[in-house]
Amino acid sequence: MSNAETISLFDAGIMRRAGLDALAKLNPVTLMRNPVIFVTEIVSALVTATGIEALVTHRPAEFPLVIAAWLWLTVIFATFAEAVAEGRGRARAETLRRARSDTMAKLLTNPPNRALYKPTAAPDLRQGDIVLVEMGDIIPSDGEIIEGVASVNESAVTGESAPVVREAGGDRSAVTGGTQLVSDWLVIRITADAGNTFLDRMISLVEGAERRKTPNEIALNILLAGLTLVFLIAVVTLVGFGAYSGTSFSIPVLAALLVCLIPTTIGGLLSAIGIAGMDRLVRFNVVATSGRAVEAAGDVDALLLDKTGTITFGNRMASAFYPVNGVQERDLAQACAMASLGDETPEGRSILALARDKYSLTPERPADATIIPFSANTRMSGIDSAGQAYRKGAVDSVLKALNTQGDDAFAQAAARIGRAGSTPLAVALNDKLLGLIELKDIVKPGIKERFAALRAMGIRTVMVTGDNRVTAAAIAAEAGVDDYIAEATPQNKLDYIRKVQEEGRLVAMCGDGTNDAPALAQADVGVAMQTGTQAAREAGNMVDLDSDPTKLIEIVEIGKQLLITRGALTTFSIANDISKYFAILPAIFVSTYPQLGVFNIMHLRSPESAILSAVIFNALIIVVLVPLALKGVKFRAIGAAALLKRNLLIYGLGGLIAPFAGIKLIDMLLGLI
Amino acid sequence: MTIQGFAYIALVFLLVLGAAFPLGRYLAAIFEGRVRFLRPLETGIYRLAGVDERRAMGWQSYAVALLLLSVIHFALLYAILRLQFYLPMNPQHIAGMSPRLAFNTAASFATNTNWQAYAPEAQISDGAQAYGLAVHMFISAAAGIAAAAAMMRAFTGNAARLGNFYVDLTRITLYLLLPGALIAAVVLVLAGVPQSFSGFITAHTLQGGTQTIAIGPVAMQEAIKELGTNGGGFFNANSAHPFENPNGWTNLFENWLLLVIGFALPIAFGHMVKDKAQGRALMAAMAIILALGCIGAYAAEAHGNPLQIAAGVAPGGNWEGKEMRFGIAPSTTFNVSATGTSTGAVDSFTDSYTPLGGAVPLFLMQLGEVTPGGVGSGFYTIIVFALFSVFIAGLMVGRTPEYLGKKVQAKEIKLAMLGVLILTLFILAGAGFSLVTKSGLASLANAGPHGLTEMLYGWTSATENNGSAFAGLSADTPLLDYGLGAAMLFGRFAFMIPVLAIAGSLAAKPRLAASAGTFPTTGPLFIGLLIGVIIILGGLQFLPADTLGPLAEHVLLQAGKIF
């Protein structure tokens, strides 16, 4: 899917559009949401008026007009940063929107009867309507299958072109508007009104149109607004102190001081950081239903991970044969291979592969063979050929079918396999027990290291599995998770989450089934799989379009990255103030007390140049930091203390020092003009 | 600058910090109700006052109780000052105060400021000193410490309860301030400080004239003046007066007294939250800023005034306004400690300091009185700065900000910012406005930047509830009586109430468990960060005004210009 494509940081189309949007965003009514930049805009207007007045009355107007121009640029750079971030989101939304064509739905007028339908435009469908979708049709809206089985091409949403099977009941009953039926037919109950479908919400989220400020963003905005007020008081009262000291300050000078002191850098980049964070998630093919969830992801300190597919490869693989009753291992392997000839599951194929690798056995399926498929009832499968019945299956089922207990050696071998975290399969020929196959859960390479990194970040990993305790414990030890939930049921998952939350921890989990919904809703971050049910998708606060549970780890990292970026730029912005004082204060007081020139430690050329250089630096730093705001500060799993030290050094100390160099450089360049 | 000078500063810190650890543990025991040696008296007070000591209050009830007590005491003190002529223990027959001066003085003592716009010996009776002012020195100090205890409880549990204000007030008075002041008063009497209700002594001088010598219950007032970071001296000359502070030993003792509770409170906090390192980190930040202030002021004064040096009249530094019996380092350390603790006491005159030496006390007050600040108020103010620190830099570890497991969110930031705004507004708008009014200018004793500093210092001192004066400023004018009175009231209560609201909000939040991913709020890194935030958020907004005051005066002095 094109979501996964990277959009160049300086894509020409986005830039052009952002330029126009930046100007549109100057509207003070909308800009009021951003107090720092709003104040900057008012001040810019004030200085412009002063400049024009000077022009009209034939007084020197160059200085106020140049200051005004740079103050306006400060505002425009800030709105531009937001526009660029939104533009990138919009580009992704475009590709999504292409998927949403205006289809005609077959609205069933008398639902049980599939023959009676009324063609209705998709936007006119309401929640609860029952529609028929047939092969080749586009599914008109989000819905729940109430009848039928069909394969659906969901590439419009997930980017995965292989069709997936959707059927009524169970965990695969949800369909998404805009996807296409490639076989059979379905009767669907519509679950979302037009304009509120999954695709619609995705589009508005990635566009940033419906973006509401996240809790931390709101708090940060209050801090920034408060700082702006504090410095406003400082600058306005300076008029009194100045009057007493025999100095009168011009409006451009006071405006320059104010704008340099208020945190314009973070104020200008704050919303771009937020939008870019959502964008980063979308690029990972994860859609968050709110920005709040992304923030919460950074705070998570326990991850509930499904064993299968996340920690281990989804399927177990045969790793050894254990013959009993004096049977030769080779004969056992031969019987196992025969029993698996009709077994198309990955387990079955892995048994054939093991027999081939170990004993070069490559049996062909006999012409007279009858395949005995696996059934939930018998829990066995196999093949009947030439009067011989090859069977393999769950140990107790096989024993029961043979009406035997098996001997001690058999029982011990089965127990040993279980203790190692593997699954034993019993194998029989006719009514003779031949031995066992060990099916091993293979832990993904590298996963242990990732868990160690998570632990260093203070995040506990918890493995969730339907396996028994013994098996679960063995795999948990091999994968290096901190805890596990064995024999997991929806209820004990929910209980576990509640327990962890009561200890004061935040929990993230992923799930797909309807029975996962309560746990998904209870978790602080619940990631639903796109392949999952509608209930699961509603309960979670994120949806993973690739249905890849491993992503939980990346989601946490993206959340942390968002918070780090915000913190780094806030720290940088506030630390900048000290050097700006050294540039501006000597400049504005030097006419009254020439001796204060000693504080001009940067040796800026003239008071005007000093003030202008500080203002220019203040404006340009926003543009310079746009790429960082959009790409985010890299998260490193080195532990909070080390991370803090590193970031404080770069953005705190850097924020103290950088403007000294920047302002001096600008002052020197201005001298060349 | 001499080794002895620096050694004296080191000695003060050694004695104070050494005592703060055991005292901090004792304070935690008081707050948790484990100190009971006056239990019958304590329960008697509760029974008499109808207080149910088991009833814990939410922040609103706590704030209302505190406010109510302050209002009652404000009104009572106002009445005493107005009517002192008719009240007992007025051997000198001092007349009642004017309404505006009584307002200013009542505000001053109800807010633990102890700004003295009046001349104590001439305008206030012994009785008013004893049952008016001295009582308030206990009550306002205890109220401040109680608010600090409430803030500590915000971090100790999950229930939105901050304790019972009346119980806190009673326990702090009974187990800390009364016995502490009593012991301190005895020590001071032994060292030569008078304690008497006999009024003035008339002495016949050798020349045959008569001289009236004012004495009174000096030792008692002196003890609580320092211990409760009050600062209202029995005499106008405050701790520079030989009866308040007879010798170097009493000077050291009084210096110790005014710092010790302030530094013990963070230690008490560490005990309360069962993480002593947290308390030590806050204490370290306080101590480092104060130590830098002490060293800076001493260096400036010991270096001296370039004009005096040129004239050869500066043996070992600037002696103007300092008592010979103390010396430069003890004088500067005392004044820096007093301004770092919102104690209005002085043992030398900041007005006579070199510009930079005088800028240190000014800047310490502007930082918000956290080094270690007034008893109680310094603690809850540094908690506000700690919240700002984790909020600004805490995001850089990739988690939303939290302090001791409590999430810092919009509500806390809004309230904290409100407090900072009030302080900034009163200091800068008050001083800035006064400097352009005729009345304000008439109060100044000096011209130029020195005059600006006098006015800025006055408003800073009042708003931050310090109470020390730069001297030179004639404060008993309508503008300053009412203006500074309002500044004291707002600086105290418009800051304390939002702070209690923060405590209430934090108390109601679940305490999240710490992990390797949690922002560490102990250790040198956090201490450095906290100091940086205190300076940037607490001090930077005052820098433009300070530049036109002490900094301008300093550079002008170097150029040979004085005011």
Interface residues (C-beta under 8 A of the other chain):
Chain A: P215 N216 I218 A219 L220 I222 L223 A225 G226 L227 L229 V230 F231 I233 A234 V235 T237 L238 V239 G240 F241 G242 A243 Y244 S245 T247 L257 L261 E295 G298 D299 D301 R455 A456 M457 G458 I459 R460 E503 G504 R505 L506 G559 K560 Q561 L563 I564 R566 G567 A568 T570 T571 I574 A575 D577 I578 Y581 L585 F589 T592 Y593 Q595 L596 V598 F599 F635 G639 A640 A641 L643 L644 K645 N647 L648 Y651 G652
Chain B: F388 F391 I392 A393 G394 L395 M396 V397 G398 R399 T400 P401 G405 V408 Q409 A410 E412 I413 K414 M417 L418 V420 L421 T424 L425 L428 A429 A431 G432 F433 L435 V436 L441 G448 P449 G451 L452 L456 P510 R511 L512 A513 S515 A516 G517 T518 F519 P520 G523 L525 L529 G532 I536 L537 L540 Q541 F542 L543 P544 A545 T547 L548 G549 L551 A552 V555 L556 Q558 A559
